[in-house]
Amino acid sequence: MAHNVTVGIDGSAPSAAAADWAAREARRRGLALRMIHVAGTEADALERDLGGGTALPGRVADLCDGIAAALPDLEVTCEVQPGHPAYTLAAASGRAELLVLGSRGLGGFTGLLVGSVGLRTAARSQCPVVLVRAEAEQGGRTPGDVVVGVESDQPCDAVLEFAFQQAADHGVGVRALESRTTSHDGYATRAPVEQAEIREAMAAAEQLRLWDALARWREKFPQVPVAAEVCPWSPSRLLVEASHDASLVVVGRRTVEHPLTGPHLGPVAQSVLHHAHAPVAVVPHA
């Protein structure tokens, strides 16, 4: 059963930001915080060579002690596990309500999340994954809305429920965004006024469809302010631009494995993870 918030830690700045975010979220949810350091990285080998020992590395132990001291009412466990970080953390997600990782955005992940490891973890996790950038948590950010990408013709319940629940729990609104590019070449020979009327009618229909997709969740969370926008930008650009003022960006990931590549993230999720200016939640769904 899911009974904790799990965070992968390595002592780096993104790892510390992730641990802080995870600790506050665990406390808010009334859950324990499980901090996992996956041993075997180059940084671990260096620390052993410098006399750091083979148990919990000093930089990781300091992070754990700092969280426990800052939140004495929070149940905190810290552990070292062997293995490949992506597979070890993905396996741990089976017992978690939420998995949190540190990210430095464009260019990959630091520490134990080197190269594509963070992406692999997000692609395999059995629970929602939140990736937190260190700079996104600095400077006392004012809580913004939860931004969520929506496809109104096939809305995903798991993604929308997660977004609305997070907004309700944190006392912020939901900003639902849909990318919709429509060609009007078929009206090229019509008069300009008629073209404008057609475009306005199509835009109104698209906006109405998006509101309809959100209706169930607006009824379930009446206390959550909702904004819905249809934009001609690409989904990635739309969500990345919106992330500047967001407290969280929520995207979905299909759990159906590709026959050749296995578990994977879609191009939109990957782009948002690399470029977003706010924490990003990846929610698995069928």
C-alpha positions, 0 to 999 in steps of 0.5 A: 500500500502507498504509505509514504512520499519517497525522494531520491537523494544524493547530496547535490543542490537539486537533491536538497531541493527535492528533499525539501519539497518532498518533506513539505508534501509528506507533512501536508499529506500526513505521510512518512518521508522515505529518503533513498540514496542509491549507492554505486555512483562515482561520487560515492566512490570518491567519498569512500576514497576520501575516508567517507565510509561505505554507509550513508555518505556524509553529504547525504547524512547531512541532508537527512539530518537537516530535514529531520531537525527542521520538521521534528514531527515528520516521520523520516527514514533514510536508507542506502540501497544498491543497484541502478538508480532508475530501477531501484527508485522505480521499484520503490515507487510501488510503495509510495504515494508520490516519488520526488526527484531532483533535476537541473533541467536542460542538460540532464540530472545531477548526482545519482540522476546522471544523463537519462536516469531521471527520465528512465525513472519517470518512465517506469514509476508506478506512482506520480513523479515530481521533478524539482529544480533547485533554482525553482525553489529559491527566492521565495516563489509566490505560489502560482496555479497548477498548470495541466495539459489537456486533450479535450477529445480524450481527457485523462481522469488520472492527470486531471484528478491529480492536478485538481487535488494538488490545487485544492490541497495547496489553496491555488487554482488550476490552469488547464491548457490545450494545444489546438492548431487548426488549418483554415486553408479551406476558407482561403477563397472566402471574404475576410469577414467570413473567415474571421467569423468562422475562426471565431466560431471554431475557437468558441467551439474548442473552448466549450469542448475544453470546459466540458472536459473539465466539468466533472472535476470542477464539480468535484472541487468547487473551491478550486478556481479554474482557467481554461485556455486553447492556444495554437502553440505546440503542447511543449511550448504552451506548458513551458511558457506557462511554467514561469508562473506555475507552482506545478506543471502536470503532464501524463504518461501512458503506462502501455509499453512500446513494443520496441523501446519498453517504458518511455516518456512521450516527447511533450513530457520529455521537453517539459521536464527539460525546460520547465521553470517549475516542478513537474509532475508526471502522472502514469495512466492507462 
